[in-house]
Amino acid sequence: MARIAIPVVEVSAPDGTKSFWAAYSIPHSQAVAAVRQKIPADHSAELSVVRLPNQWRPDDVSPGDIIQLDFDFLSSRA
């Protein structure tokens, strides 16, 4: 079975804080636009170099959902 990469979008707030969002079953080319619909207008968004682990499986998520990832999840990958 082919591995499907879930795009991760990095969001920056005006105060410099960052958050990461996963765009589940959304093409990379549309991920940033999908996340921008969920964040305030004064925040910036761009595709991230962060990747989700292969074994990551979201619970109760439907195709097209945007999921904010917590920093505990991301720091545990290091």
Contact map, one row per residue, 1 for C-alpha under 8 A:
111000000000000000000000000000000000000000000000000000000000000000000000000000
111100000000000000000000000000000000000000000000000000000000000000000000000000
111110000000000000000000000000000000000000000000000001000000000000000000000000
011111000000000000000000000000000000000000000000000000000000000000000000000000
001111100000000000000000000000000000000000000000000100000000000000000000000000
000111110000000000000111110100000000000000000000001100000000000000000000000000
000011111000000000000111011100100000000000000011001000000000000000000000000000
000001111100000000011110000000100000000000000011111100000000000000000000000000
000000111110000000011110000000110010000000001111000000000000000000000000000000
000000011111000001111000000000000000000000001111000000000000000000000000000000
000000001111100001111000000000000000000000111100000000000000000000000000000000
000000000111110111100000000000000000000000111000000000000000000000000000000000
000000000011111111000000000000000000000001110000000000000000000000000000000000
000000000001111110000000000000000000000001100000000000000000000000000000000000
000000000000111110000000000000000000000000000000000000000000000000000000000000
000000000001111111000000000000000000000000000000000000000000000000000000000000
000000000001111111100000000000000000000000000000000000000000000000000000000000
000000000111100111110000000000000000000000000000000000000000000000000000000000
000000000111000011111000000000000000000000000000000000000000000000011110000000
000000011110000001111100000000000000000000000000000000000000000000011100000000
000000011110000000111110000000000010000000000000000000000000000001111000000000
000001111000000000011111000000000000000000000000000000000000000001111000000000
000001111000000000001111110000100110000000000000000000000000000111100000000000
000001100000000000000111110000000000000000000000000000000000111111100000000000
000001000000000000000011111000000000000000000000000000000000001110000000000000
000001100000000000000011111101100000000000000000000000000000001100000000000000
000000100000000000000000111111100000000000000000000000000000000000000000000000
000001100000000000000000011111110000000000000010000000000000000000000000000000
000000000000000000000000001111110000000000000000000000000000000000000000000000
000000000000000000000000011111111100000000000000000000000000000000000000000000
000000111000000000000010011111111110000000000010000000000000000000000000000000
000000001000000000000000000111111111000000001110000000000000000000000000000000
000000000000000000000000000001111111100000000000000000000000000000000000000000
000000000000000000000010000001111111110000000000000000000000000001000000000000
000000001000000000001010000000111111111000001000000000000000000001000000000000
000000000000000000000000000000011111111110011000000000000000000000000000000000
000000000000000000000000000000001111111000000000000000000000000000000000000000
000000000000000000000000000000000111111100000000000000000000000000000000000000
000000000000000000000000000000000011111110100000000000000000000000000000000000
000000000000000000000000000000000001011111100000000000000000000000000000000000
000000000000000000000000000000000001001111110000000000000000000000000000000000
000000000000110000000000000000000000000111110000000000000000000000000000000000
000000000011110000000000000000000000001111111000000000000000000000000000000000
000000000011100000000000000000000001000011111100000000000000000000000000000000
000000001111000000000000000000010011000000111110000000000000000000000000000000
000000001110000000000000000000010000000000011111000000000000000000000000000000
000000111100000000000000000100110000000000001111100000000000000000000000000000
000000111100000000000000000000000000000000000111111000000000000000000000000000
000000010000000000000000000000000000000000000011111000000000000000000000000000
000000010000000000000000000000000000000000000001111100000000000000000000000000
000001110000000000000000000000000000000000000001111110000000000000000000000000
000011010000000000000000000000000000000000000000011111010000000000000000000000
000000000000000000000000000000000000000000000000001111110000000000000000000010
001000000000000000000000000000000000000000000000000111110000000000000000000000
000000000000000000000000000000000000000000000000000011111000000000000000000000
000000000000000000000000000000000000000000000000000111111100000000000000000000
000000000000000000000000000000000000000000000000000000111110000000000000000000
000000000000000000000000000000000000000000000000000000011111100000000000000000
000000000000000000000000000000000000000000000000000000001111100000000000000000
000000000000000000000000000000000000000000000000000000000111110000000000000000
000000000000000000000001000000000000000000000000000000000111111010000000000000
000000000000000000000001000000000000000000000000000000000001111110000000000000
000000000000000000000001110000000000000000000000000000000000111110000000000000
000000000000000000000011110000000000000000000000000000000000011111000000000000
000000000000000000000011100000000000000000000000000000000000111111100000000000
000000000000000000001111000000000110000000000000000000000000000111110000000000
000000000000000000001111000000000000000000000000000000000000000011111000000000
000000000000000000111100000000000000000000000000000000000000000001111100000000
000000000000000000111100000000000000000000000000000000000000000000111110110000
000000000000000000110000000000000000000000000000000000000000000000011111110000
000000000000000000100000000000000000000000000000000000000000000000001111111000
000000000000000000000000000000000000000000000000000000000000000000000111111100
000000000000000000000000000000000000000000000000000000000000000000001111111110
000000000000000000000000000000000000000000000000000000000000000000001111111111
000000000000000000000000000000000000000000000000000000000000000000000011111111
000000000000000000000000000000000000000000000000000000000000000000000001111111
000000000000000000000000000000000000000000000000000010000000000000000000111111
000000000000000000000000000000000000000000000000000000000000000000000000011111
